[in-house]
Amino acid sequence: MLLQELLKTKTKGNHDQLEELMFVHEIMNKTLSLEQYKTLLATNYLVHANLEFKVHLALDENTAKQVGADQRYKLSSLIEDLKEAGISKDELDQININVPHNEYSPAAALGAMYVLEGATMGGQVIQKKLRATPAFEGLNLNYYTIYGDNLMPNWKSFVGVLNTAVPESDYQQVIDSASETFMFIATVSQLVNTTLV
């Protein structure tokens, strides 16, 4: 079984739990409120602010080149979206967050990236639904449109590396890290919900 398929199977429970917290039903029904959108934005910002650089820097040089890590930073687009939505970045930066790892192994970094890149894959559907909701008229939705036409090619190139670069002996590290990342996002979401209310 390909590592990508193994990850999907092993993290399904985490993924489903996170969908509940991240208002997936409201997005799909086009009933998401602006306040719920702000919660999503704040959650995504804090997750990327705490993980993105750490995860990318943990990749070995060859893998980083293969996945095009330097083209996968999303933090600046989230900062733009925060400004547009009138959310204070400084206030969010004050929230105390416990990150899963102080230092990632290359295999664990790929596990975390699997979750972050997978979340971006949903962006295309999300932005279409939001654009069909009057409350979001005029918003740029930078994060949800980050890859533009490269969305599917970027995902395919990432999983292509994931499926070939990781030795089977490291599979468990990747799976554990992906599960921890899903749980981390869920924790951040709950923190944001209690902080921004």
C-alpha positions as CSV (number, residue, x, y, z in Angstrom):
1,M,0.0,0.0,0.0
2,L,1.3,3.5,-0.9
3,L,2.2,5.7,2.1
4,Q,-0.4,8.2,0.9
5,E,-3.2,5.6,1.1
6,L,-1.9,4.3,4.4
7,L,-2.0,7.9,5.8
8,K,-5.6,8.5,4.6
9,T,-6.8,5.2,6.2
10,K,-4.9,5.7,9.5
11,T,-5.9,9.4,10.0
12,K,-9.5,9.2,8.9
13,G,-10.8,9.6,12.4
14,N,-8.7,12.6,13.0
15,H,-9.7,14.1,9.7
16,D,-13.4,13.6,10.3
17,Q,-13.2,15.1,13.8
18,L,-11.4,18.2,12.4
19,E,-14.0,18.7,9.6
20,E,-16.6,19.1,12.3
21,L,-14.5,21.8,14.1
22,M,-13.7,23.6,10.9
23,F,-17.3,24.2,9.8
24,V,-17.2,22.0,6.7
25,H,-21.0,21.4,6.8
26,E,-21.6,25.2,7.0
27,I,-19.2,25.8,4.1
28,M,-20.8,23.2,1.9
29,N,-24.3,24.4,2.7
30,K,-23.2,28.0,2.1
31,T,-24.3,29.1,5.6
32,L,-20.9,29.9,7.0
33,S,-21.0,33.2,8.9
34,L,-18.3,35.9,8.8
35,E,-17.5,35.2,12.5
36,Q,-17.0,31.5,11.7
37,Y,-14.8,32.4,8.8
38,K,-12.7,34.6,11.1
39,T,-12.3,31.6,13.4
40,L,-11.1,29.5,10.5
41,L,-8.7,32.2,9.4
42,A,-7.3,32.6,12.9
43,T,-6.9,28.9,13.3
44,N,-5.1,28.5,10.0
45,Y,-2.9,31.4,10.7
46,L,-1.8,30.1,14.1
47,V,-1.2,26.6,12.8
48,H,1.0,27.9,9.9
49,A,2.8,30.5,12.1
50,N,3.8,27.7,14.5
51,L,4.5,24.9,12.1
52,E,5.4,26.0,8.6
53,F,9.0,27.1,8.9
54,K,9.8,24.4,11.4
55,V,8.4,21.7,9.2
56,H,10.0,22.9,6.0
57,L,13.4,23.4,7.6
58,A,13.4,19.8,8.9
59,L,13.3,18.3,5.4
60,D,16.6,17.2,4.0
61,E,17.9,19.3,1.2
62,N,17.0,16.9,-1.6
63,T,13.5,16.3,-0.4
64,A,12.9,20.0,0.1
65,K,13.9,20.6,-3.5
66,Q,11.8,17.7,-4.7
67,V,8.6,19.0,-3.0
68,G,9.4,22.6,-3.8
69,A,9.2,23.6,-0.1
70,D,10.1,27.2,-0.8
71,Q,7.0,27.5,-3.0
72,R,4.7,26.1,-0.3
73,Y,4.7,28.8,2.3
74,K,1.2,30.1,3.1
75,L,1.8,32.4,6.0
76,S,1.9,35.6,4.1
77,S,-1.4,34.9,2.3
78,L,-3.0,34.2,5.7
79,I,-1.6,37.5,7.1
80,E,-3.2,39.3,4.1
81,D,-6.5,37.6,4.9
82,L,-6.3,38.5,8.5
83,K,-5.9,42.2,7.6
84,E,-8.8,42.0,5.1
85,A,-11.0,40.4,7.8
86,G,-10.0,43.0,10.5
87,I,-8.4,40.4,12.8
88,S,-5.4,41.6,14.9
89,K,-2.4,39.5,14.1
90,D,-0.7,40.8,17.3
91,E,-3.6,39.6,19.5
92,L,-3.4,36.1,17.9
93,D,0.4,36.0,18.4
94,Q,-0.2,36.4,22.2
95,I,-2.1,33.1,22.4
96,N,0.1,30.5,24.1
97,I,0.3,27.4,21.9
98,N,2.0,24.1,22.6
99,V,3.5,22.8,19.4
100,P,3.7,19.0,18.9
101,H,7.5,19.0,18.3
102,N,10.3,21.4,19.0
103,E,12.2,19.7,16.3
104,Y,10.9,17.4,13.5
105,S,12.7,14.5,11.9
106,P,12.5,14.6,8.1
107,A,9.9,11.8,8.1
108,A,7.8,13.6,10.8
109,A,8.0,16.8,8.8
110,L,6.5,15.0,5.7
111,G,3.7,13.7,8.0
112,A,2.9,17.3,9.1
113,M,3.1,18.5,5.5
114,Y,0.7,15.9,4.4
115,V,-1.9,17.5,6.6
116,L,-1.1,21.1,5.7
117,E,-1.0,20.4,2.0
118,G,-4.2,18.3,2.2
119,A,-5.9,21.2,3.8
120,T,-4.9,23.4,0.9
121,M,-6.4,20.9,-1.5
122,G,-9.8,21.7,0.0
123,G,-9.3,25.4,-0.7
124,Q,-10.6,25.3,-4.3
125,V,-14.0,23.9,-3.2
126,I,-14.1,26.2,-0.1
127,Q,-13.4,29.4,-2.1
128,K,-16.1,28.5,-4.6
129,K,-18.7,28.0,-1.9
130,L,-17.7,31.2,-0.1
131,R,-17.8,33.2,-3.3
132,A,-21.4,32.0,-3.6
133,T,-22.3,33.3,-0.1
134,P,-23.2,37.0,0.0
135,A,-21.3,37.7,3.2
136,F,-18.0,37.0,1.5
137,E,-18.4,39.2,-1.5
138,G,-15.3,41.3,-2.2
139,L,-12.9,39.2,-0.1
140,N,-9.8,38.0,-1.9
141,L,-9.6,34.7,0.0
142,N,-5.8,34.6,-0.5
143,Y,-5.2,31.4,1.5
144,Y,-7.9,29.4,-0.2
145,T,-6.7,30.4,-3.7
146,I,-3.0,30.2,-2.9
147,Y,-1.9,27.7,-5.6
148,G,-4.4,28.8,-8.3
149,D,-4.1,26.5,-11.3
150,N,-1.2,24.7,-9.7
151,L,-3.4,23.2,-7.0
152,M,-3.6,19.6,-8.4
153,P,-0.1,19.5,-9.8
154,N,1.3,20.7,-6.5
155,W,-0.6,17.9,-4.6
156,K,0.4,15.2,-7.1
157,S,4.1,16.3,-6.9
158,F,4.0,16.3,-3.1
159,V,2.4,12.8,-2.7
160,G,4.7,11.5,-5.5
161,V,7.7,12.4,-3.2
162,L,5.9,11.2,-0.1
163,N,5.3,7.8,-1.7
164,T,8.9,7.3,-2.9
165,A,11.2,9.2,-0.5
166,V,10.2,7.6,2.8
167,P,11.6,4.2,3.7
168,E,9.1,1.7,5.1
169,S,10.9,1.7,8.4
170,D,9.9,5.4,8.8
171,Y,6.2,5.0,7.9
172,Q,5.1,5.0,11.5
173,Q,6.9,8.3,12.2
174,V,5.0,9.9,9.2
175,I,1.6,8.5,10.4
176,D,2.2,9.5,14.0
177,S,3.2,13.1,12.9
178,A,0.1,13.4,10.6
179,S,-2.2,12.3,13.5
180,E,-0.5,14.7,15.9
181,T,-0.9,17.6,13.3
182,F,-4.6,16.9,12.9
183,M,-4.9,16.9,16.7
184,F,-2.8,20.1,17.0
185,I,-5.1,21.9,14.5
186,A,-8.2,20.7,16.5
187,T,-6.6,22.1,19.7
188,V,-5.8,25.4,18.1
189,S,-9.4,25.7,16.7
190,Q,-10.8,25.1,20.2
191,L,-8.4,27.7,21.7
192,V,-9.4,30.3,19.0
193,N,-13.1,29.6,19.7
194,T,-12.7,30.3,23.4
195,T,-10.3,33.3,22.8
196,L,-12.1,35.1,20.0
197,V,-15.6,34.8,21.5
